[in-house]
Amino acid sequence: MQANPGLSRQIAQDLMENGRWPLLLLLFIAVSALSVIYITQHTRTEIALHDQFLMERERLEVEWRNQLLEEHALSEHSRIERIASAEQGMIRPENHNEIIVSQ
């Protein structure tokens, strides 16, 4: 009597003889599925990073606008002082010439 091979040995032998293409296709499907998972995760990470950069850019733009407003506010005083001294001949009084008026 011939001994029957085990079930796992019989399945492996059958796959090697008749199922090479389906086995190869199964391997390609598994690799493709893992690639999709990896690329999806990588894309999500990149999108999150991009969103962080956009928020930082917006914060910096707001800060830049505030700096411009502050610069214009500070330069306005110096412009008035320059016009007063150039066109009117006005000068800032020295400390000993200043008179403080109080009630």
C-alpha positions as CSV (number, residue, x, y, z in Angstrom):
1,M,0.0,0.0,0.0
2,Q,1.2,3.4,-0.9
3,A,1.2,6.0,1.9
4,N,-0.9,9.0,1.2
5,P,1.1,12.3,1.3
6,G,-0.1,14.8,3.9
7,L,-2.7,17.4,2.9
8,S,-0.3,20.3,3.0
9,R,2.2,18.4,0.9
10,Q,-0.5,17.6,-1.6
11,I,-1.6,21.3,-1.8
12,A,1.9,22.4,-2.3
13,Q,2.6,19.8,-5.0
14,D,-0.7,20.8,-6.8
15,L,0.2,24.5,-6.6
16,M,3.6,23.9,-8.1
17,E,2.3,21.7,-10.9
18,N,-0.9,23.4,-11.9
19,G,-1.2,26.7,-10.0
20,R,2.0,28.7,-10.8
21,W,0.2,31.5,-12.6
22,P,-2.6,32.0,-10.0
23,L,0.0,31.9,-7.2
24,L,2.1,34.5,-9.0
25,L,-0.9,36.6,-9.6
26,L,-1.8,36.3,-5.9
27,L,1.7,37.5,-5.0
28,F,1.4,40.5,-7.3
29,I,-2.0,41.4,-5.8
30,A,-0.6,41.3,-2.3
31,V,2.4,43.5,-3.3
32,S,0.0,45.9,-5.1
33,A,-2.3,46.1,-2.0
34,L,0.7,46.8,0.3
35,S,1.9,49.4,-2.1
36,V,-1.5,51.2,-2.1
37,I,-1.5,51.2,1.7
38,Y,2.0,52.6,1.8
39,I,1.4,55.3,-0.7
40,T,-1.9,56.3,0.9
41,Q,-0.2,56.7,4.3
42,H,2.6,58.7,2.7
43,T,0.1,60.9,0.9
44,R,-1.8,61.6,4.1
45,T,1.4,62.5,5.9
46,E,2.4,64.9,3.1
47,I,-1.1,66.5,3.1
48,A,-0.9,67.1,6.9
49,L,2.6,68.6,6.5
50,H,1.3,70.8,3.7
51,D,-1.6,72.0,5.9
52,Q,0.9,72.9,8.7
53,F,3.0,74.9,6.2
54,L,-0.1,76.7,5.0
55,M,-1.1,77.7,8.5
56,E,2.4,78.9,9.2
57,R,2.4,80.9,6.0
58,E,-0.9,82.5,7.0
59,R,0.4,83.3,10.4
60,L,3.5,84.9,8.9
61,E,1.5,86.9,6.5
62,V,-0.6,88.3,9.3
63,E,2.6,89.2,11.2
64,W,4.0,90.8,8.1
65,R,0.9,93.0,7.7
66,N,1.1,94.0,11.3
67,Q,4.8,94.9,10.9
68,L,3.9,97.0,7.8
69,L,1.2,98.9,9.8
70,E,3.6,99.5,12.7
71,E,6.3,100.7,10.2
72,H,3.9,103.1,8.6
73,A,2.7,104.4,12.0
74,L,6.3,105.0,13.2
75,S,7.4,106.5,9.9
76,E,4.5,108.9,10.0
77,H,5.9,110.7,13.1
78,S,9.4,111.0,11.5
79,R,7.9,112.3,8.3
80,I,6.0,115.1,10.1
81,E,9.1,115.9,12.1
82,R,11.2,116.1,8.9
83,I,8.6,118.3,7.1
84,A,8.4,120.6,10.2
85,S,12.2,121.1,10.3
86,A,12.7,121.4,6.6
87,E,9.7,123.6,5.6
88,Q,9.0,125.5,8.8
89,G,12.4,125.6,10.3
90,M,11.2,124.1,13.5
91,I,13.5,122.3,15.9
92,R,13.0,120.1,18.9
93,P,13.6,122.2,22.1
94,E,16.4,121.1,24.5
95,N,15.4,119.7,27.9
96,H,16.3,122.9,29.7
97,N,14.1,125.0,27.3
98,E,11.0,122.9,27.8
99,I,8.3,124.3,30.0
100,I,5.8,121.9,31.5
101,V,2.3,123.4,32.0
102,S,0.1,121.8,34.6
103,Q,-3.2,122.7,36.2
